[in-house]
Amino acid sequence: MLNAHKPTAILCLMLLSSLLCQSNAVVAGGPPKAGESFPSIGLPAPGNVSHGAYLGIGDRGTFNLEQIDAQVLVIEIFSMYCPYCQREAPLVNRLFETVESNPRLNIKVKLLGIGVGNSPFEVDIFRKKYRIRFPLIPDPDYKVHKMIGEVRTPYFFVLCLVGGNPPKVIYSKLGGIGDIDKFMNIISSALSTCAKE
């Protein structure tokens, strides 16, 4: 009886080994690091007209990060099911308010959230529950997630957007933003770097 199941067990082990090797290859590539280019990503426009205006993309159906009207873009990779993302939401809201309340920054720095594995419905639930005022974009089929190395959540990128060129990564880190003042220093440093590009 045991021998009858042996071919099935071997096949399952081979399949599992193959999957593990593939996932290790993706993880080994990892997310884009500081100094590298961020992948060119086509995203669906936010459903909210004011969010499209905030990003400066007008009423396009889809957009690329290079089309956002900003010098610096802060991206939060999140999932509505991630308890760390849920705990981080009030702090990210404070970061958004800090940027928006500074007239020297609010035209140069934008925030964008990408909900990996989340449908538009799930992203909207997260937005409403945590009162998120900046744009959140769904990534239901993990397309973006795969392009950025299948990072865990929350994950933050700070990108330099200059002259329609591919976005340049200034900051790339797993986990929360931590101290707002320190994160604002990262944003200020990014603005200085972008100004030199």
N, CA, C and O of each residue as an XYZ file, in Angstrom:
788
protein
N       0.820     -1.200      0.000
C       0.000      0.000      0.000
C       0.858      1.255      0.000
O       0.556      2.219     -0.704
N       1.910      1.245      0.776
C       2.810      2.384      0.867
C       3.459      2.673     -0.485
O       3.598      3.837     -0.862
N       3.863      1.618     -1.229
C       4.503      1.783     -2.526
C       3.570      2.402     -3.555
O       4.040      3.076     -4.473
N       2.268      2.195     -3.432
C       1.301      2.765     -4.366
C       1.279      4.289     -4.280
O       0.996      4.956     -5.275
N       1.569      4.847     -3.115
C       1.546      6.304     -2.923
C       2.915      6.933     -3.149
O       3.035      8.158     -3.171
N       3.940      6.119     -3.315
C       5.311      6.615     -3.448
C       5.469      7.547     -4.661
O       6.046      8.623     -4.505
N       4.977      7.183     -5.878
C       5.134      8.100     -7.025
C       4.436      9.447     -6.786
O       4.959     10.490     -7.180
N       3.281      9.432     -6.154
C       2.560     10.671     -5.870
C       3.347     11.531     -4.883
O       3.453     12.746     -5.052
N       3.889     10.897     -3.865
C       4.676     11.631     -2.866
C       5.919     12.237     -3.500
O       6.265     13.379     -3.197
N       6.590     11.506     -4.363
C       7.793     12.008     -5.031
C       7.435     13.181     -5.939
O       8.142     14.189     -5.961
N       6.343     13.053     -6.683
C       5.895     14.123     -7.553
C       5.581     15.382     -6.749
O       5.951     16.483     -7.155
N       4.908     15.230     -5.622
C       4.588     16.374     -4.753
C       5.855     17.047     -4.228
O       5.942     18.274     -4.188
N       6.835     16.239     -3.826
C       8.104     16.797     -3.338
C       8.843     17.546     -4.440
O       9.422     18.604     -4.192
N       8.828     17.002     -5.664
C       9.497     17.680     -6.782
C       8.817     19.006     -7.085
O       9.486     20.009     -7.332
N       7.494     19.014     -7.066
C       6.745     20.232     -7.316
C       7.020     21.273     -6.234
O       7.238     22.445     -6.538
N       7.011     20.851     -4.991
C       7.292     21.746     -3.874
C       8.704     22.317     -3.977
O       8.899     23.513     -3.761
N       9.683     21.486     -4.300
C      11.067     21.948     -4.458
C      11.167     22.981     -5.569
O      11.863     23.987     -5.434
N      10.469     22.724     -6.662
C      10.477     23.657     -7.791
C       9.906     25.007     -7.384
O      10.469     26.051     -7.714
N       8.792     24.984     -6.668
C       8.169     26.231     -6.217
C       9.077     26.992     -5.258
O       9.193     28.214     -5.350
N       9.713     26.285     -4.348
C      10.618     26.933     -3.398
C      11.788     27.571     -4.124
O      12.183     28.687     -3.786
N      12.342     26.905     -5.096
C      13.460     27.459     -5.854
C      13.027     28.704     -6.610
O      13.762     29.691     -6.649
N      11.842     28.669     -7.211
C      11.353     29.829     -7.939
C      11.128     30.997     -6.998
O      11.505     32.123     -7.321
N      10.520     30.758     -5.833
C      10.251     31.869     -4.935
C      11.544     32.415     -4.356
O      11.637     33.617     -4.110
N      12.554     31.563     -4.127
C      13.842     32.058     -3.652
C      14.505     32.924     -4.711
O      15.167     33.906     -4.374
N      14.343     32.582     -5.980
C      14.939     33.380     -7.044
C      14.338     34.769     -7.070
O      15.054     35.751     -7.268
N      13.019     34.870     -6.871
C      12.366     36.173     -6.852
C      12.842     36.983     -5.663
O      13.184     38.158     -5.798
N      12.862     36.348     -4.487
C      13.276     37.044     -3.277
C      14.735     37.462     -3.370
O      15.106     38.540     -2.905
N      15.576     36.601     -3.979
C      16.990     36.927     -4.105
C      17.178     38.194     -4.920
O      18.075     38.985     -4.630
N      16.325     38.406     -5.962
C      16.382     39.638     -6.746
C      16.006     40.817     -5.878
O      16.608     41.886     -5.977
N      15.030     40.630     -5.043
C      14.613     41.622     -4.067
C      14.027     42.885     -4.676
O      13.944     43.034     -5.895
N      13.626     43.782     -3.801
C      13.040     45.045     -4.244
C      14.110     45.994     -4.788
O      15.293     45.826     -4.492
N      13.707     46.982     -5.575
C      14.669     47.976     -6.041
C      15.316     48.688     -4.844
O      14.640     49.048     -3.881
N      16.604     48.877     -4.925
C      17.361     49.497     -3.823
C      17.668     50.957     -4.133
O      17.534     51.405     -5.271
N      18.080     51.689     -3.106
C      18.463     53.093     -3.278
C      19.520     53.195     -4.372
O      20.491     52.439     -4.395
N      19.308     54.144     -5.277
C      20.223     54.356     -6.387
C      19.807     53.649     -7.662
O      20.301     53.974     -8.742
N      18.897     52.679     -7.550
C      18.430     51.940     -8.724
C      17.180     52.596     -9.300
O      16.533     53.417     -8.650
N      16.856     52.217    -10.531
C      15.610     52.674    -11.153
C      14.452     51.844    -10.634
O      14.590     50.647    -10.381
N      13.311     52.494    -10.479
C      12.084     51.804    -10.096
C      11.430     51.311    -11.384
O      11.477     52.017    -12.392
N      10.822     50.125    -11.387
C      10.217     49.613    -12.622
C       9.129     50.542    -13.167
O       8.426     51.215    -12.413
N       9.014     50.558    -14.473
C       7.939     51.318    -15.109
C       6.638     50.549    -14.894
O       6.487     49.415    -15.348
N       5.721     51.176    -14.206
C       4.482     50.507    -13.804
C       3.284     51.296    -14.317
O       3.166     52.495    -14.064
N       2.403     50.621    -15.033
C       1.137     51.225    -15.425
C       0.098     50.918    -14.359
O      -0.099     49.763    -13.983
N      -0.561     51.957    -13.879
C      -1.537     51.805    -12.798
C      -2.898     52.337    -13.221
O      -2.981     53.260    -14.030
N      -3.965     51.760    -12.678
C      -5.292     52.336    -12.948
C      -5.425     53.664    -12.214
O      -4.968     53.803    -11.079
N      -6.040     54.617    -12.854
C      -6.248     55.915    -12.210
C      -7.132     55.737    -10.982
O      -7.996     54.861    -10.955
N      -6.913     56.573     -9.960
C      -7.788     56.486     -8.786
C      -9.230     56.783     -9.189
O      -9.478     57.610    -10.066
N     -10.169     56.110     -8.550
C     -11.577     56.328     -8.852
C     -12.058     57.712     -8.439
O     -13.036     58.222     -8.985
N     -11.382     58.311     -7.488
C     -11.753     59.616     -6.949
C     -11.108     60.720     -7.791
O      -9.886     60.750     -7.941
N     -11.926     61.628     -8.341
C     -11.430     62.704     -9.205
C     -10.424     63.590     -8.468
O      -9.437     64.028     -9.059
N     -10.666     63.854     -7.195
C      -9.742     64.719     -6.437
C      -8.380     64.044     -6.261
O      -7.363     64.731     -6.167
N      -8.345     62.713     -6.216
C      -7.070     62.008     -6.117
C      -6.298     62.103     -7.430
O      -5.072     62.214     -7.427
N      -7.017     62.058     -8.549
C      -6.369     62.261     -9.850
C      -5.784     63.657     -9.950
O      -4.683     63.845    -10.467
N      -6.533     64.641     -9.448
C      -6.039     66.028     -9.444
C      -4.830     66.160     -8.524
O      -3.866     66.843     -8.869
N      -4.870     65.516     -7.357
C      -3.754     65.549     -6.407
C      -2.472     65.041     -7.063
O      -1.404     65.625     -6.878
N      -2.574     63.951     -7.833
C      -1.410     63.377     -8.509
C      -1.029     64.147     -9.774
O       0.062     63.963    -10.313
N      -1.940     65.013    -10.246
C      -1.667     65.782    -11.458
C      -1.777     64.962    -12.731
O      -1.141     65.281    -13.735
N      -2.581     63.906    -12.696
C      -2.702     63.030    -13.866
C      -3.997     63.268    -14.641
O      -4.256     62.600    -15.642
N      -4.808     64.219    -14.179
C      -6.055     64.518    -14.869
C      -7.019     63.348    -14.825
O      -7.126     62.651    -13.816
N      -7.722     63.141    -15.937
C      -8.752     62.100    -15.971
C      -8.325     60.897    -16.814
O      -9.160     60.249    -17.445
N      -7.048     60.606    -16.821
C      -6.558     59.429    -17.553
C      -7.171     58.155    -16.968
O      -7.502     58.104    -15.784
N      -7.316     57.143    -17.796
C      -7.797     55.848    -17.312
C      -6.690     55.065    -16.617
O      -6.930     54.360    -15.637
N      -5.465     55.202    -17.146
C      -4.288     54.591    -16.526
C      -3.166     55.629    -16.542
O      -3.221     56.610    -17.283
N      -2.163     55.400    -15.723
C      -1.037     56.334    -15.685
C       0.217     55.594    -15.267
O       0.151     54.503    -14.700
N       1.356     56.195    -15.550
C       2.654     55.703    -15.098
C       3.155     56.648    -14.015
O       2.762     57.814    -13.967
N       4.015     56.145    -13.158
C       4.543     56.974    -12.067
C       5.226     58.226    -12.599
O       5.165     59.283    -11.970
N       5.880     58.113    -13.763
C       6.589     59.250    -14.350
C       5.650     60.404    -14.681
O       6.106     61.537    -14.837
N       4.353     60.141    -14.791
C       3.383     61.179    -15.145
C       2.861     61.944    -13.927
O       2.127     62.920    -14.081
N       3.225     61.518    -12.743
C       2.762     62.201    -11.530
C       3.475     63.542    -11.419
O       4.686     63.634    -11.618
N       2.713     64.569    -11.100
C       3.235     65.930    -10.997
C       3.849     66.138     -9.614
O       3.225     66.703     -8.717
N       5.085     65.667     -9.467
C       5.809     65.796     -8.194
C       7.286     65.580     -8.473
O       7.665     65.030     -9.507
N       8.119     66.025     -7.529
C       9.551     65.733     -7.607
C       9.870     64.469     -6.809
O      10.751     63.689     -7.171
N       9.125     64.290     -5.710
C       9.345     63.140     -4.831
C       8.017     62.427     -4.629
O       6.985     63.054     -4.389
N       8.065     61.108     -4.732
C       6.878     60.284     -4.517
C       7.177     59.275     -3.414
O       8.152     58.527     -3.485
N       6.325     59.268     -2.399
C       6.411     58.267     -1.331
C       5.359     57.205     -1.644
O       4.174     57.515     -1.762
N       5.796     55.956     -1.778
C       4.870     54.857     -2.058
C       4.837     53.930     -0.846
O       5.872     53.490     -0.345
N       3.626     53.649     -0.396
C       3.439     52.621      0.632
C       2.837     51.396     -0.038
O       1.774     51.475     -0.653
N       3.518     50.271      0.081
C       2.977     48.996     -0.375
C       2.281     48.386      0.841
O       2.918     48.126      1.862
N       0.984     48.163      0.726
C       0.199     47.709      1.870
C      -0.771     46.618      1.456
O      -0.929     46.323      0.272
N      -1.411     46.032      2.439
C      -2.549     45.141      2.218
C      -3.560     45.423      3.318
O      -3.193     45.620      4.476
N      -4.812     45.441      2.954
C      -5.832     45.707      3.974
C      -5.853     44.631      5.052
O      -6.351     44.862      6.154
N      -5.308     43.447      4.734
C      -5.302     42.343      5.690
C      -4.054     42.327      6.570
O      -3.941     41.496      7.471
N      -3.133     43.224      6.319
C      -1.868     43.277      7.057
C      -2.062     44.046      8.362
O      -2.336     45.245      8.326
N      -1.925     43.378      9.521
C      -2.139     44.094     10.795
C      -1.119     45.207     11.023
O      -1.426     46.203     11.677
N       0.092     45.045     10.488
C       1.104     46.102     10.631
C       0.694     47.334      9.818
O       0.891     48.467     10.257
N       0.127     47.107      8.639
C      -0.354     48.218      7.806
C      -1.497     48.948      8.507
O      -1.583     50.175      8.458
N      -2.362     48.191      9.154
C      -3.481     48.793      9.884
C      -2.972     49.662     11.026
O      -3.468     50.767     11.246
N      -1.968     49.151     11.757
C      -1.391     49.932     12.862
C      -0.635     51.155     12.353
O      -0.578     52.183     13.029
N      -0.058     51.042     11.169
C       0.754     52.126     10.589
C      -0.109     53.239     10.004
O       0.365     54.365      9.855
N      -1.367     52.947      9.670
C      -2.225     53.900      8.960
C      -2.307     55.277      9.637
O      -2.170     56.282      8.939
N      -2.521     55.377     10.948
C      -2.582     56.718     11.556
C      -1.276     57.497     11.411
O      -1.301     58.715     11.233
N      -0.151     56.817     11.485
C       1.145     57.481     11.336
C       1.348     57.962      9.897
O       1.857     59.059      9.672
N       0.951     57.140      8.929
C       1.067     57.539      7.524
C       0.122     58.713      7.253
O       0.455     59.610      6.479
N      -1.044     58.710      7.882
C      -1.951     59.854      7.755
C      -1.290     61.122      8.299
O      -1.423     62.193      7.708
N      -0.584     61.003      9.418
C       0.123     62.160      9.983
C       1.232     62.638      9.047
O       1.460     63.840      8.914
N       1.914     61.704      8.405
C       2.942     62.077      7.430
C       2.300     62.870      6.282
O       2.815     63.913      5.879
N       1.187     62.372      5.768
C       0.476     63.067      4.697
C       0.082     64.473      5.136
O       0.278     65.432      4.390
N      -0.471     64.603      6.339
C      -0.893     65.918      6.850
C       0.306     66.846      7.021
O       0.204     68.043      6.749
N       1.430     66.311      7.464
C       2.644     67.123      7.636
C       3.114     67.664      6.289
O       3.467     68.839      6.186
N       3.123     66.829      5.266
C       3.527     67.276      3.927
C       2.527     68.280      3.383
O       2.918     69.327      2.867
N       1.237     67.973      3.492
C       0.203     68.833      2.923
C       0.125     70.200      3.595
O      -0.256     71.183      2.960
N       0.481     70.266      4.864
C       0.385     71.546      5.582
C       1.592     72.448      5.319
O       1.613     73.593      5.771
N       2.593     71.952      4.598
C       3.784     72.740      4.300
C       3.723     73.203      2.843
O       3.882     72.390      1.932
N       3.491     74.519      2.610
C       3.328     74.994      1.231
C       4.568     74.799      0.350
O       4.456     74.775     -0.876
N       5.741     74.662      0.962
C       6.958     74.421      0.175
C       7.045     72.957     -0.259
O       7.712     72.644     -1.245
N       6.385     72.069      0.461
C       6.470     70.638      0.158
C       5.269     70.099     -0.615
O       5.421     69.218     -1.461
N       4.078     70.623     -0.329
C       2.874     69.963     -0.856
C       2.744     69.979     -2.378
O       1.956     69.215     -2.934
N       3.504     70.838     -3.061
C       3.472     70.796     -4.528
C       4.598     69.927     -5.091
O       4.598     69.599     -6.277
N       5.556     69.555     -4.237
C       6.710     68.785     -4.695
C       6.677     67.319     -4.258
O       7.322     66.474     -4.878
N       5.929     67.016     -3.197
C       5.931     65.672     -2.603
C       4.507     65.109     -2.618
O       3.566     65.771     -2.180
N       4.363     63.901     -3.118
C       3.067     63.227     -3.151
C       3.189     61.848     -2.514
O       4.259     61.238     -2.519
N       2.080     61.370     -1.969
C       2.001     60.020     -1.396
C       1.048     59.170     -2.223
O       0.055     59.666     -2.757
N       1.363     57.886     -2.321
C       0.536     56.944     -3.067
C       0.621     55.584     -2.380
O       1.712     55.124     -2.042
N      -0.519     54.946     -2.176
C      -0.546     53.597     -1.613
C      -0.930     52.589     -2.684
O      -1.789     52.861     -3.523
N      -0.290     51.419     -2.655
C      -0.631     50.345     -3.586
C      -0.996     49.122     -2.762
O      -0.168     48.574     -2.034
N      -2.256     48.703     -2.890
C      -2.787     47.585     -2.107
C      -2.566     46.263     -2.826
O      -3.326     45.907     -3.726
N      -1.521     45.532     -2.430
C      -1.182     44.286     -3.116
C      -2.170     43.172     -2.751
O      -2.469     42.918     -1.584
N      -2.657     42.526     -3.808
C      -3.637     41.464     -3.614
C      -5.006     41.980     -3.214
O      -5.888     41.196     -2.864
N      -5.190     43.290     -3.261
C      -6.455     43.905     -2.853
C      -7.253     44.368     -4.063
O      -6.709     44.963     -4.993
N      -8.542     44.087     -4.036
C      -9.459     44.547     -5.077
C      -9.782     46.026     -4.831
O      -9.472     46.553     -3.763
N     -10.397     46.693     -5.800
C     -10.841     48.071     -5.549
C     -11.766     48.149     -4.329
O     -11.689     49.104     -3.556
N     -12.632     47.160     -4.154
C     -13.545     47.133     -3.006
C     -12.760     47.070     -1.692
O     -13.063     47.803     -0.750
N     -11.752     46.195     -1.631
C     -10.954     46.048     -0.406
C     -10.151     47.313     -0.104
O     -10.050     47.734      1.048
N      -9.582     47.913     -1.153
C      -8.829     49.163     -0.974
C      -9.759     50.245     -0.440
O      -9.370     51.026      0.428
N     -10.975     50.294     -0.951
C     -11.937     51.310     -0.502
C     -12.321     51.094      0.966
O     -12.486     52.060      1.712
N     -12.460     49.853      1.374
C     -12.744     49.559      2.793
C     -11.600     50.079      3.667
O     -11.839     50.724      4.688
N     -10.354     49.798      3.262
C      -9.176     50.251      4.011
C      -9.160     51.785      4.083
O      -8.930     52.361      5.147
N      -9.409     52.440      2.935
C      -9.407     53.907      2.868
C     -10.439     54.499      3.843
O     -10.141     55.431      4.590
N     -11.639     53.946      3.818
C     -12.711     54.472      4.680
C     -12.452     54.180      6.154
O     -12.625     55.054      7.004
N     -12.039     52.956      6.454
C     -11.831     52.573      7.852
C     -10.744     53.405      8.519
O     -10.867     53.784      9.684
N      -9.664     53.691      7.762
C      -8.527     54.411      8.351
C      -8.455     55.868      7.907
O      -7.480     56.565      8.187
N      -9.498     56.322      7.210
C      -9.622     57.722      6.792
C      -8.391     58.216      6.021
O      -7.840     59.278      6.309
N      -7.986     57.427      5.049
C      -6.825     57.751      4.223
C      -7.239     58.813      3.201
O      -8.223     58.642      2.482
N      -6.479     59.908      3.146
C      -6.828     61.004      2.235
C      -5.994     61.039      0.965
O      -6.318     61.784      0.041
N      -4.932     60.253      0.898
C      -4.130     60.232     -0.326
C      -4.568     59.032     -1.173
O      -5.233     58.130     -0.662
N      -4.206     59.011     -2.458
C      -4.688     57.950     -3.352
C      -4.173     56.559     -2.978
O      -3.004     56.382     -2.636
N      -5.070     55.583     -3.052
C      -4.745     54.174     -2.879
C      -5.158     53.450     -4.157
O      -6.280     53.610     -4.639
N      -4.245     52.659     -4.694
C      -4.487     51.958     -5.959
C      -4.495     50.451     -5.695
O      -3.601     49.942     -5.020
N      -5.490     49.735     -6.217
C      -5.515     48.270     -6.025
C      -4.532     47.561     -6.946
O      -4.273     48.011     -8.062
N      -3.997     46.462     -6.473
C      -3.135     45.576     -7.270
C      -3.666     44.148     -7.065
O      -2.987     43.311     -6.469
N      -4.896     43.872     -7.566
C      -5.568     42.608     -7.238
C      -4.861     41.362     -7.758
O      -4.959     40.298     -7.148
N      -4.148     41.482     -8.880
C      -3.500     40.296     -9.465
C      -2.001     40.239     -9.145
O      -1.267     39.453     -9.744
N      -1.552     41.071     -8.202
C      -0.146     41.092     -7.748
C       0.836     41.491     -8.855
O       2.026     41.189     -8.759
N       0.356     42.158     -9.892
C       1.235     42.550    -10.999
C       2.348     43.470    -10.512
O       3.525     43.220    -10.774
N       1.977     44.535     -9.804
C       2.971     45.473     -9.272
C       3.857     44.762     -8.249
O       5.078     44.916     -8.248
N       3.222     43.991     -7.392
C       3.936     43.277     -6.332
C       5.069     42.417     -6.902
O       6.168     42.386     -6.347
N       4.802     41.730     -7.994
C       5.826     40.894     -8.628
C       6.949     41.743     -9.208
O       8.117     41.358     -9.147
N       6.599     42.900     -9.772
C       7.601     43.762    -10.402
C       8.564     44.387     -9.388
O       9.670     44.792     -9.744
N       8.142     44.461     -8.138
C       8.999     45.095     -7.121
C       9.587     44.074     -6.146
O       9.983     44.428     -5.036
N       9.641     42.820     -6.559
C      10.331     41.806     -5.763
C       9.488     41.130     -4.705
O      10.028     40.546     -3.766
N       8.160     41.198     -4.839
C       7.239     40.544     -3.902
C       7.567     40.880     -2.445
O       7.716     39.995     -1.602
N       7.673     42.168     -2.177
C       8.003     42.639     -0.829
C       6.889     42.307      0.154
O       5.726     42.172     -0.225
N       7.265     42.179      1.425
C       6.260     42.042      2.483
C       5.697     43.427      2.782
O       6.218     44.430      2.295
N       4.656     43.482      3.565
C       4.007     44.758      3.858
C       4.047     45.082      5.351
O       4.065     44.172      6.180
N       4.062     46.362      5.699
C       4.177     47.515      4.807
C       5.617     47.678      4.308
O       6.578     47.304      4.981
N       5.729     48.242      3.123
C       7.036     48.528      2.532
C       6.962     49.940      1.969
O       5.974     50.317      1.338
N       8.005     50.708      2.199
C       8.015     52.103      1.747
C       9.151     52.363      0.771
O      10.289     51.940      0.972
N       8.798     53.073     -0.291
C       9.767     53.580     -1.256
C       9.650     55.097     -1.274
O       8.554     55.644     -1.157
N      10.777     55.767     -1.421
C      10.794     57.196     -1.729
C      11.500     57.296     -3.072
O      12.644     56.867     -3.224
N      10.795     57.872     -4.046
C      11.302     57.945     -5.417
C      11.513     59.382     -5.851
O      10.806     60.295     -5.424
N      12.504     59.556     -6.709
C      12.765     60.840     -7.349
C      12.149     60.783     -8.745
O      12.478     59.906     -9.544
N      11.257     61.725     -9.027
C      10.610     61.799    -10.341
C      11.143     63.044    -11.049
O      10.827     64.166    -10.652
N      11.941     62.857    -12.084
C      12.543     64.013    -12.754
C      12.409     63.881    -14.261
O      12.863     62.907    -14.862
N      11.779     64.878    -14.856
C      11.749     65.018    -16.309
C      11.278     63.828    -17.111
O      11.774     63.602    -18.215
N      10.335     63.060    -16.595
C       9.810     61.927    -17.351
C      10.740     60.727    -17.414
O      10.423     59.730    -18.064
N      11.894     60.812    -16.740
C      12.828     59.683    -16.685
C      12.269     58.603    -15.762
O      11.370     58.873    -14.966
N      12.800     57.371    -15.863
C      12.351     56.339    -14.917
C      12.595     56.806    -13.483
O      13.642     57.386    -13.192
N      11.652     56.562    -12.595
C      11.832     56.985    -11.197
C      13.090     56.365    -10.592
O      13.399     55.195    -10.819
N      13.801     57.175     -9.819
C      15.017     56.707     -9.148
C      14.700     56.470     -7.675
O      14.090     57.316     -7.021
N      15.114     55.323     -7.160
C      14.848     54.972     -5.766
C      15.836     55.715     -4.865
O      17.050     55.635     -5.048
N      15.288     56.433     -3.896
C      16.092     57.146     -2.902
C      16.083     56.374     -1.580
O      17.060     56.383     -0.831
N      14.959     55.708     -1.314
C      14.763     54.990     -0.048
C      13.921     53.766     -0.332
O      12.954     53.830     -1.092
N      14.286     52.650      0.277
C      13.581     51.384      0.062
C      13.693     50.585      1.351
O      14.781     50.146      1.723
N      12.541     50.393      2.049
C      12.637     49.744      3.352
C      11.339     49.043      3.748
O      10.237     49.562      3.567
N      11.518     47.837      4.299
C      10.415     47.078      4.875
C      10.103     47.627      6.264
O      11.009     47.992      7.014
N       8.823     47.681      6.598
C       8.426     48.111      7.942
C       7.822     49.500      7.924
O       7.655     50.115      6.871
N       7.497     49.979      9.118
C       6.851     51.279      9.257
C       7.795     52.434      8.986
O       9.001     52.251      8.817
N       7.215     53.634      8.947
C       8.027     54.823      8.696
C       8.754     55.289      9.949
O       9.691     56.084      9.866
N       8.324     54.796     11.115
C       9.015     55.167     12.348
C       8.714     56.611     12.742
O       7.571     57.061     12.673
N       9.736     57.310     13.147
C       9.616     58.702     13.592
C       9.324     59.614     12.397
O      10.043     59.582     11.398
N       8.268     60.425     12.503
C       7.868     61.285     11.378
C       8.959     62.301     11.047
O       9.233     62.548      9.873
N       9.587     62.893     12.067
C      10.630     63.885     11.799
C      11.789     63.258     11.027
O      12.321     63.872     10.102
N      12.177     62.054     11.397
C      13.261     61.380     10.679
C      12.839     61.055      9.247
O      13.637     61.177      8.318
N      11.589     60.644      9.073
C      11.125     60.342      7.721
C      11.033     61.618      6.893
O      11.300     61.597      5.692
N      10.659     62.723      7.520
C      10.634     64.012      6.814
C      12.047     64.405      6.383
O      12.223     65.025      5.334
N      13.051     64.051      7.182
C      14.439     64.309      6.780
C      14.810     63.500      5.540
O      15.544     63.983      4.678
N      14.305     62.274      5.450
C      14.538     61.447      4.256
C      13.911     62.121      3.037
O      14.511     62.164      1.964
N      12.703     62.644      3.215
C      12.008     63.333      2.119
C      12.774     64.591      1.717
O      12.936     64.854      0.525
N      13.250     65.374      2.690
C      14.027     66.593      2.380
C      15.301     66.248      1.638
O      15.674     66.929      0.682
N      15.971     65.191      2.076
C      17.183     64.742      1.400
C      16.869     64.300     -0.027
O      17.642     64.567     -0.947
N      15.736     63.627     -0.208
C      15.314     63.205     -1.554
C      15.072     64.409     -2.440
O      15.443     64.398     -3.614
N      14.451     65.453     -1.897
C      14.207     66.675     -2.685
C      15.522     67.288     -3.132
O      15.637     67.741     -4.271
N      16.515     67.309     -2.255
C      17.828     67.848     -2.619
C      18.462     67.010     -3.720
O      19.034     67.555     -4.664
N      18.366     65.696     -3.607
C      18.924     64.796     -4.619
C      18.222     64.990     -5.952
O      18.867     65.038     -6.999
N      16.900     65.101     -5.914
C      16.116     65.273     -7.155
C      16.443     66.589     -7.834
O      16.468     66.664     -9.063
N      16.694     67.625     -7.052
C      17.001     68.943     -7.610
C      18.308     68.901     -8.397
O      18.505     69.701     -9.312
N      19.189     67.990     -8.054
C      20.490     67.875     -8.745
C      20.418     67.001     -9.989
O      21.340     67.009    -10.805
N      19.335     66.249    -10.142
C      19.205     65.319    -11.281
C      18.959     66.076    -12.573
O      18.824     65.463    -13.632
